Amino acid sequence: MVQYKNGIVINGTIYLNGKRRHLRGLSDEIIYAFKLADEISQKEFGIEIVITSAGGEVHMNTSCHYGRDRGNGFFIDAVDIRSNHYTQEQGDILIKKLREKLSPDYQIKDERSTKVHIHIQFNPR
């Protein structure tokens, strides 16, 4: 399972305090990426990922966190994963494995030094 702040994400649905909330608009590609991140994190370190931002929070105007029209619909194509519960080495391994396993259509940005998270973004070509 994947935590979203204080909730759990199951198949794109957030459960907060036992109540169901929808992550409307998340692309299938970004759901795949954060599930892969969780799988790697749990297998390597026994740590569930925590998504700190998926959409609706404050970002740059052009951010994929707000969603964008891809011609076949409007999708949120970015998530941030909390990184302060990983050691430097664990974070490096998670980023490396994500970059290895995801296609070049994904950007994995190491923002641990300034924003305490790892940014995952899908940019279809």
N, C-alpha and C positions, 0 to 999 in steps of 0.2 A: 504494500500500500504506500501511497505517497501522501505526506502531510501538506496541507495548504494552511499556513499560519497555524491555527489551532484545530484544524480539521483534517479529514481524510479524503483523498480523491480516489474514486473508483469509477473507471470508464468515463472520465470527463465530468462526473458529478461530485460535488463537494458535500461532505456531511460535516456540519459544524454543530457541536453540542447536541448531536443526535438528530438534527434537522437537515433536510436535503436542500442543497442550493445547486444551481446549474452554473457551469462555466460556459456560458453561451458564447459561441463564436470561435472557440479554440479550433484551430485546424487539426485535422487528423495527423498531419506531420509533426506538429508540436506536441500533441498528446503522445505520439510514438516516442519522440525524443525524451520527454521527461519520464516516461515509463522505462526507457532504456537506461537513463541516468539512475533511476531508483534501483533497477536490477543490478547494475554495476556496483553502486554504492553498498547495497546490502550484501552482495556476494563478496566484495573485496574487504569491507570494513564493518559490516553488520549495522550500518546506519541507514535509516530511511531518509530520503531527501525531503527537504522542506521548501516548497515553492513560496517565495515571498512576494512575487508579483506575476500576474498573468494578464491583467488588463484592468483599466480603470484607475490605476494609481497615477502619480505624477511622473511623467517622462517628457522627453523632448517632443515637440509637435509632430515630427516625422516618425516617431517610434512605432515599431511593429506591435508593441504592447497594446496600442489602441485599436489595432485591426486595420485592414486595408482591403480594397477591392482587387481581387486577382482575376477578374473577368468571369469567373465561374462562381462568384460569391464573395462575401465579406468575411475575412478571417483574421483572428488574432494569431500571429506567427512568432510570438516571443514569450519566454518565461525566464524568471530569475530564480536561482536556487541558492538558498542560504549556505554560506561557506564557513562561517565561524565555528562550526562544530567539527570541522576537519582539521587535521594537522596540515602544514604546508605540503608535506609529501603526499598525503592522501588526496588533497585537492589537485595536485599536479597529476597524480595517477588518474583521477576521475576525468579531468580535462583531456588528457592524452588518449584515454580509451574512448571517450565520446568522439573525439576527432577521428580516431581510427575507424569506428563503427558506423558513423553517420556519413552520408554522402557529402560531396562538395557544396551541395545546396544549403548546408547548415553552417552557421557561424557560431563558434563557441568562444566567447570573450571572457578572459580572466580579469574580472573587476574586483578581485579580493582586496587589493590594497586601498581602493578608494570607496567602494560601495558594499563590501563584505558579501559579495555574491558572485556567482558564475552565471553569465547571460547566455542563453541558448536561443538562437533565432533561425527561422527557416526563410531562405531567400530563393524561391524557385527561379530557375534560369530559363 
